[in-house]
Structures are given as C-alpha cells and as structure tokens.
C-alpha cells in the first residue's frame, strides 16, 4: 500500500495544478500539459530521493 502513496501524491499535485490554472483562465490544454509536467517533476524528485542520488 505504501508504494502507491508517492504516485498518488504526484497525480493529485498535477490535478491541483491543472484545475488551479483552469480556474485562473488558462486554456485547458495548456493547463493539462502543465499538470503533466508537475506529475513528472514530482515523480522524478521522489525517485531521486529514494535512490539516494
């Protein structure tokens, strides 16, 4: 169960970013792309921390 927490946090952060940008008035496509970028960054940060790099 613990192995699903970090990816879930990454996805929730991306969704929050996307919804926040859409609420401000950014085009939905660009907001979703920014959300995907946030997911990629958060997963990368978690992966590097767990690898000890």
Biopython code that builds the backbone (N, CA, C, O; Angstrom):
import numpy as np
from Bio.PDB.StructureBuilder import StructureBuilder

atoms = [
    (1, "UNK", "N", (0.818, -1.194, 0.000)),
    (1, "UNK", "CA", (0.000, 0.000, 0.000)),
    (1, "UNK", "C", (0.863, 1.260, 0.000)),
    (1, "UNK", "O", (0.503, 2.254, -0.630)),
    (2, "UNK", "N", (1.990, 1.227, 0.696)),
    (2, "UNK", "CA", (2.838, 2.418, 0.781)),
    (2, "UNK", "C", (3.454, 2.777, -0.565)),
    (2, "UNK", "O", (3.775, 3.942, -0.801)),
    (3, "UNK", "N", (3.628, 1.790, -1.459)),
    (3, "UNK", "CA", (4.249, 2.096, -2.739)),
    (3, "UNK", "C", (3.326, 2.913, -3.649)),
    (3, "UNK", "O", (3.780, 3.473, -4.647)),
    (4, "UNK", "N", (2.046, 2.984, -3.313)),
    (4, "UNK", "CA", (1.099, 3.758, -4.116)),
    (4, "UNK", "C", (0.923, 5.191, -3.620)),
    (4, "UNK", "O", (0.282, 6.000, -4.291)),
    (5, "UNK", "N", (1.479, 5.511, -2.466)),
    (5, "UNK", "CA", (1.271, 6.836, -1.883)),
    (5, "UNK", "C", (1.992, 7.912, -2.685)),
    (5, "UNK", "O", (1.399, 8.945, -2.994)),
    (6, "UNK", "N", (3.254, 7.692, -3.028)),
    (6, "UNK", "CA", (4.026, 8.707, -3.747)),
    (6, "UNK", "C", (3.458, 8.992, -5.142)),
    (6, "UNK", "O", (3.323, 10.162, -5.499)),
    (7, "UNK", "N", (3.121, 7.983, -5.941)),
    (7, "UNK", "CA", (2.491, 8.298, -7.226)),
    (7, "UNK", "C", (1.140, 8.988, -7.071)),
    (7, "UNK", "O", (0.782, 9.840, -7.885)),
    (8, "UNK", "N", (0.391, 8.629, -6.038)),
    (8, "UNK", "CA", (-0.889, 9.279, -5.791)),
    (8, "UNK", "C", (-0.692, 10.756, -5.449)),
    (8, "UNK", "O", (-1.450, 11.609, -5.911)),
    (9, "UNK", "N", (0.320, 11.056, -4.644)),
    (9, "UNK", "CA", (0.628, 12.451, -4.324)),
    (9, "UNK", "C", (1.004, 13.204, -5.588)),
    (9, "UNK", "O", (0.590, 14.349, -5.768)),
    (10, "UNK", "N", (1.783, 12.582, -6.467)),
    (10, "UNK", "CA", (2.193, 13.234, -7.714)),
    (10, "UNK", "C", (0.988, 13.536, -8.596)),
    (10, "UNK", "O", (0.883, 14.628, -9.155)),
    (11, "UNK", "N", (0.088, 12.583, -8.721)),
    (11, "UNK", "CA", (-1.096, 12.782, -9.560)),
    (11, "UNK", "C", (-2.003, 13.853, -8.971)),
    (11, "UNK", "O", (-2.533, 14.688, -9.705)),
    (12, "UNK", "N", (-2.186, 13.838, -7.668)),
    (12, "UNK", "CA", (-3.018, 14.866, -7.028)),
    (12, "UNK", "C", (-2.410, 16.255, -7.189)),
    (12, "UNK", "O", (-3.140, 17.227, -7.382)),
    (13, "UNK", "N", (-1.081, 16.363, -7.112)),
    (13, "UNK", "CA", (-0.426, 17.658, -7.311)),
    (13, "UNK", "C", (-0.636, 18.142, -8.742)),
    (13, "UNK", "O", (-0.888, 19.325, -8.970)),
    (14, "UNK", "N", (-0.533, 17.230, -9.703)),
    (14, "UNK", "CA", (-0.764, 17.598, -11.100)),
    (14, "UNK", "C", (-2.200, 18.019, -11.361)),
    (14, "UNK", "O", (-2.451, 18.968, -12.104)),
    (15, "UNK", "N", (-3.137, 17.316, -10.751)),
    (15, "UNK", "CA", (-4.543, 17.687, -10.921)),
    (15, "UNK", "C", (-4.841, 19.035, -10.288)),
    (15, "UNK", "O", (-5.589, 19.838, -10.846)),
    (16, "UNK", "N", (-4.260, 19.280, -9.131)),
    (16, "UNK", "CA", (-4.464, 20.568, -8.468)),
    (16, "UNK", "C", (-3.887, 21.701, -9.308)),
    (16, "UNK", "O", (-4.490, 22.768, -9.421)),
    (17, "UNK", "N", (-2.728, 21.466, -9.892)),
    (17, "UNK", "CA", (-2.113, 22.484, -10.754)),
    (17, "UNK", "C", (-2.988, 22.756, -11.964)),
    (17, "UNK", "O", (-3.221, 23.911, -12.321)),
    (18, "UNK", "N", (-3.467, 21.706, -12.590)),
    (18, "UNK", "CA", (-4.304, 21.845, -13.778)),
    (18, "UNK", "C", (-5.606, 22.574, -13.457)),
    (18, "UNK", "O", (-6.001, 23.489, -14.180)),
    (19, "UNK", "N", (-6.267, 22.173, -12.386)),
    (19, "UNK", "CA", (-7.526, 22.819, -12.017)),
    (19, "UNK", "C", (-7.312, 24.268, -11.593)),
    (19, "UNK", "O", (-8.135, 25.134, -11.886)),
    (20, "UNK", "N", (-6.217, 24.524, -10.910)),
    (20, "UNK", "CA", (-5.909, 25.893, -10.499)),
    (20, "UNK", "C", (-5.662, 26.802, -11.685)),
    (20, "UNK", "O", (-6.140, 27.936, -11.719)),
    (21, "UNK", "N", (-4.917, 26.305, -12.655)),
    (21, "UNK", "CA", (-4.658, 27.109, -13.853)),
    (21, "UNK", "C", (-5.934, 27.339, -14.659)),
    (21, "UNK", "O", (-6.140, 28.424, -15.204)),
    (22, "UNK", "N", (-6.785, 26.326, -14.735)),
    (22, "UNK", "CA", (-8.046, 26.494, -15.464)),
    (22, "UNK", "C", (-8.948, 27.489, -14.750)),
    (22, "UNK", "O", (-9.673, 28.239, -15.405)),
    (23, "UNK", "N", (-8.919, 27.511, -13.427)),
    (23, "UNK", "CA", (-9.737, 28.456, -12.675)),
    (23, "UNK", "C", (-9.276, 29.891, -12.896)),
    (23, "UNK", "O", (-10.079, 30.823, -12.858)),
    (24, "UNK", "N", (-7.982, 30.059, -13.128)),
    (24, "UNK", "CA", (-7.433, 31.390, -13.361)),
    (24, "UNK", "C", (-7.749, 31.867, -14.777)),
    (24, "UNK", "O", (-7.767, 33.070, -15.039)),
    (25, "UNK", "N", (-7.998, 30.928, -15.689)),
    (25, "UNK", "CA", (-8.358, 31.319, -17.047)),
    (25, "UNK", "C", (-7.403, 30.832, -18.124)),
    (25, "UNK", "O", (-7.492, 31.271, -19.271)),
    (26, "UNK", "N", (-6.496, 29.935, -17.777)),
    (26, "UNK", "CA", (-5.572, 29.379, -18.759)),
    (26, "UNK", "C", (-6.322, 28.364, -19.613)),
    (26, "UNK", "O", (-7.223, 27.680, -19.128)),
    (27, "UNK", "N", (-5.950, 28.271, -20.877)),
    (27, "UNK", "CA", (-6.560, 27.293, -21.781)),
    (27, "UNK", "C", (-6.465, 25.894, -21.174)),
    (27, "UNK", "O", (-5.432, 25.551, -20.600)),
    (28, "UNK", "N", (-7.509, 25.084, -21.284)),
    (28, "UNK", "CA", (-7.491, 23.747, -20.672)),
    (28, "UNK", "C", (-6.339, 22.860, -21.159)),
    (28, "UNK", "O", (-5.767, 22.108, -20.370)),
    (29, "UNK", "N", (-5.996, 22.940, -22.442)),
    (29, "UNK", "CA", (-4.905, 22.099, -22.953)),
    (29, "UNK", "C", (-3.591, 22.456, -22.271)),
    (29, "UNK", "O", (-2.858, 21.565, -21.843)),
    (30, "UNK", "N", (-3.281, 23.748, -22.165)),
    (30, "UNK", "CA", (-2.034, 24.172, -21.544)),
    (30, "UNK", "C", (-2.031, 23.865, -20.049)),
    (30, "UNK", "O", (-0.989, 23.535, -19.481)),
    (31, "UNK", "N", (-3.178, 23.972, -19.425)),
    (31, "UNK", "CA", (-3.272, 23.649, -18.004)),
    (31, "UNK", "C", (-3.017, 22.161, -17.780)),
    (31, "UNK", "O", (-2.334, 21.780, -16.830)),
    (32, "UNK", "N", (-3.558, 21.335, -18.641)),
    (32, "UNK", "CA", (-3.346, 19.889, -18.511)),
    (32, "UNK", "C", (-1.887, 19.518, -18.781)),
    (32, "UNK", "O", (-1.336, 18.647, -18.107)),
    (33, "UNK", "N", (-1.263, 20.166, -19.750)),
    (33, "UNK", "CA", (0.156, 19.910, -20.026)),
    (33, "UNK", "C", (1.022, 20.335, -18.844)),
    (33, "UNK", "O", (1.983, 19.650, -18.496)),
    (34, "UNK", "N", (0.680, 21.466, -18.227)),
    (34, "UNK", "CA", (1.415, 21.898, -17.035)),
    (34, "UNK", "C", (1.206, 20.903, -15.897)),
    (34, "UNK", "O", (2.137, 20.626, -15.140)),
    (35, "UNK", "N", (0.012, 20.373, -15.769)),
    (35, "UNK", "CA", (-0.259, 19.360, -14.751)),
    (35, "UNK", "C", (0.558, 18.102, -14.970)),
    (35, "UNK", "O", (1.068, 17.513, -14.017)),
    (36, "UNK", "N", (0.682, 17.690, -16.220)),
    (36, "UNK", "CA", (1.515, 16.523, -16.534)),
    (36, "UNK", "C", (2.976, 16.789, -16.220)),
    (36, "UNK", "O", (3.685, 15.902, -15.743)),
    (37, "UNK", "N", (3.427, 18.002, -16.483)),
    (37, "UNK", "CA", (4.810, 18.359, -16.162)),
    (37, "UNK", "C", (5.045, 18.299, -14.656)),
    (37, "UNK", "O", (6.097, 17.842, -14.207)),
    (38, "UNK", "N", (4.076, 18.754, -13.885)),
    (38, "UNK", "CA", (4.204, 18.697, -12.424)),
    (38, "UNK", "C", (4.270, 17.246, -11.962)),
    (38, "UNK", "O", (5.071, 16.914, -11.088)),
    (39, "UNK", "N", (3.447, 16.385, -12.530)),
    (39, "UNK", "CA", (3.484, 14.958, -12.176)),
    (39, "UNK", "C", (4.865, 14.381, -12.469)),
    (39, "UNK", "O", (5.420, 13.657, -11.644)),
    (40, "UNK", "N", (5.419, 14.693, -13.625)),
    (40, "UNK", "CA", (6.744, 14.180, -13.989)),
    (40, "UNK", "C", (7.818, 14.683, -13.031)),
    (40, "UNK", "O", (8.697, 13.920, -12.631)),
    (41, "UNK", "N", (7.756, 15.949, -12.664)),
    (41, "UNK", "CA", (8.746, 16.515, -11.748)),
    (41, "UNK", "C", (8.637, 15.884, -10.366)),
    (41, "UNK", "O", (9.652, 15.532, -9.764)),
    (42, "UNK", "N", (7.432, 15.741, -9.864)),
    (42, "UNK", "CA", (7.252, 15.173, -8.522)),
    (42, "UNK", "C", (7.704, 13.716, -8.491)),
    (42, "UNK", "O", (8.351, 13.298, -7.532)),
    (43, "UNK", "N", (7.380, 12.945, -9.507)),
    (43, "UNK", "CA", (7.822, 11.546, -9.550)),
    (43, "UNK", "C", (9.345, 11.474, -9.630)),
    (43, "UNK", "O", (9.961, 10.618, -8.995)),
    (44, "UNK", "N", (9.953, 12.369, -10.408)),
    (44, "UNK", "CA", (11.414, 12.398, -10.516)),
    (44, "UNK", "C", (12.055, 12.736, -9.171)),
    (44, "UNK", "O", (13.044, 12.117, -8.779)),
    (45, "UNK", "N", (11.496, 13.711, -8.471)),
    (45, "UNK", "CA", (12.038, 14.086, -7.162)),
    (45, "UNK", "C", (11.915, 12.930, -6.183)),
    (45, "UNK", "O", (12.865, 12.636, -5.458)),
    (46, "UNK", "N", (10.762, 12.268, -6.148)),
    (46, "UNK", "CA", (10.596, 11.121, -5.253)),
    (46, "UNK", "C", (11.538, 9.990, -5.630)),
    (46, "UNK", "O", (12.081, 9.324, -4.748)),
    (47, "UNK", "N", (11.743, 9.759, -6.927)),
    (47, "UNK", "CA", (12.605, 8.678, -7.375)),
    (47, "UNK", "C", (14.054, 8.959, -6.984)),
    (47, "UNK", "O", (14.766, 8.067, -6.521)),
    (48, "UNK", "N", (14.484, 10.210, -7.175)),
    (48, "UNK", "CA", (15.870, 10.542, -6.819)),
    (48, "UNK", "C", (16.100, 10.446, -5.310)),
    (48, "UNK", "O", (17.169, 10.023, -4.871)),
    (49, "UNK", "N", (15.110, 10.832, -4.522)),
    (49, "UNK", "CA", (15.252, 10.741, -3.066)),
    (49, "UNK", "C", (15.343, 9.295, -2.617)),
    (49, "UNK", "O", (16.145, 8.957, -1.747)),
    (50, "UNK", "N", (14.517, 8.437, -3.216)),
    (50, "UNK", "CA", (14.515, 7.037, -2.797)),
    (50, "UNK", "C", (15.771, 6.314, -3.283)),
    (50, "UNK", "O", (16.205, 5.336, -2.673)),
    (51, "UNK", "N", (16.357, 6.801, -4.389)),
    (51, "UNK", "CA", (17.588, 6.186, -4.907)),
    (51, "UNK", "C", (18.810, 6.703, -4.173)),
    (51, "UNK", "O", (19.883, 6.105, -4.260)),
    (52, "UNK", "N", (18.664, 7.807, -3.451)),
    (52, "UNK", "CA", (19.789, 8.350, -2.699)),
    (52, "UNK", "C", (20.747, 9.144, -3.553)),
    (52, "UNK", "O", (21.914, 9.304, -3.194)),
    (53, "UNK", "N", (20.275, 9.644, -4.675)),
    (53, "UNK", "CA", (21.154, 10.417, -5.578)),
    (53, "UNK", "C", (21.297, 11.832, -5.048)),
    (53, "UNK", "O", (21.991, 12.650, -5.652)),
]
sb = StructureBuilder()
sb.init_structure("model")
sb.init_model(0)
sb.init_chain("A")
sb.init_seg("    ")
for serial, (resi, resn, name, xyz) in enumerate(atoms, 1):
    if name == "N":
        sb.init_residue(resn, " ", resi, " ")
    sb.init_atom(name, np.array(xyz, "f"), 0.0, 1.0, " ", f" {name:<3s}", serial, name[0])
structure = sb.get_structure()
